[in-house]
Structure formats: C-alpha cells, structure tokens
Amino acid sequence: MRPISLQITYLHGKAFAAYIYLGGPPGIKSARTEEVGSELLVDYAEDGSPIGIEIVSPDVVSEDEINDVFDRLGLHRPAPADLAPLRAA
C-alpha cells in the first residue's frame, strides 16, 4: 500500500482546495491531468502512474467520490482517518 498525504488549502478560513499525494519519488512532476469528476482531477507522472488527486471544492466532494477514484485507479482506499481532515474543513 502506498502512503498518502493530504494537503488542504484555506482561503479566509474556508477550505478552498485539497490535494491527496499518492506517494512516489521526491520531486516527481505531473505530465498530464485527467478530469475524473466535476470537482476531481488526477495528476499522472510521465510513466503514466497516478501521483495525486486534486479536490477542487472540498466542501462539495464526498468521501464516496474520492473512494471511487481510488477504485478506478486500482489503489487501496484510504483509511477514514486519512480523509477526516476533509470532513473537519
């Protein structure tokens, strides 16, 4: 299982955007981005491996939608505790 990390960006005290880092070598760059929902984007490395999920509007996207993206990518779903900061935001 790849370790993930979640970053939430705030603007005026409200969650503005979020990004789930899917792991990978340090300094890896996105080569392309695919829209996978109205508020979800997946970034891919040059070799085609997914490197992150951008959540454009964290207050609109559900945990189920995020889990669907993990399923689509063939990745283990994150533990509920890993996504808990999104619910708190």
C-alpha positions in Angstrom: 0.0 0.0 0.0 1.4 3.4 -1.0 1.4 6.0 1.7 -0.8 9.0 1.0 -0.8 12.5 2.5 -3.5 15.2 2.4 -2.9 18.9 2.0 -5.8 21.3 2.4 -5.5 25.0 1.3 -7.6 27.5 3.1 -8.8 31.0 2.0 -10.4 33.3 4.5 -10.8 30.4 6.9 -12.6 28.1 4.5 -11.3 25.1 2.7 -10.5 26.3 -0.8 -8.9 23.2 -2.4 -7.2 19.9 -1.3 -4.6 17.6 -2.7 -4.1 13.9 -2.0 -0.4 12.9 -2.6 -0.3 9.3 -3.7 3.4 8.8 -3.0 6.3 8.4 -5.3 9.8 9.6 -5.6 10.6 13.1 -4.3 10.4 15.8 -7.0 8.2 13.9 -9.3 6.3 16.2 -11.7 2.9 15.9 -13.3 3.0 15.2 -17.0 -0.8 15.2 -17.6 -4.0 15.8 -15.7 -7.3 14.0 -16.2 -10.7 15.2 -15.0 -12.5 12.3 -13.2 -15.4 14.2 -11.8 -16.8 17.7 -11.8 -14.6 18.6 -8.8 -11.8 15.9 -9.0 -8.6 15.8 -11.1 -5.9 13.1 -11.2 -2.3 14.0 -12.0 -0.1 11.4 -13.7 3.6 11.1 -13.9 5.4 10.8 -17.3 5.3 7.0 -16.9 1.5 7.1 -16.5 1.4 6.3 -12.8 -1.0 8.4 -10.8 0.7 10.8 -8.4 -2.1 12.9 -6.9 -5.7 13.7 -6.7 -6.8 17.3 -6.7 -10.1 18.2 -5.0 -11.2 21.4 -6.4 -14.0 22.1 -4.0 -13.5 20.0 -0.8 -16.9 21.1 0.7 -18.7 19.6 -2.3 -16.9 16.3 -2.9 -17.9 13.3 -0.8 -15.7 10.6 0.7 -17.5 8.1 -1.6 -16.5 10.1 -4.7 -12.9 10.1 -3.5 -13.0 6.3 -2.8 -14.4 5.8 -6.3 -11.3 7.5 -7.8 -9.1 5.2 -5.7 -11.0 2.2 -7.0 -10.8 3.5 -10.6 -7.0 3.8 -10.2 -6.7 0.3 -8.7 -5.4 1.7 -5.4 -6.3 0.8 -1.9 -8.9 3.1 -0.5 -7.6 5.5 2.2 -8.5 4.8 5.8 -11.3 7.0 7.1 -8.8 8.7 9.4 -6.7 9.8 6.4 -9.7 11.7 5.0 -11.0 13.0 8.3 -9.4 16.5 7.9 -11.6 17.0 4.8 -14.8 16.5 6.9 -13.4 18.9 9.5 -12.6 21.5 6.9 
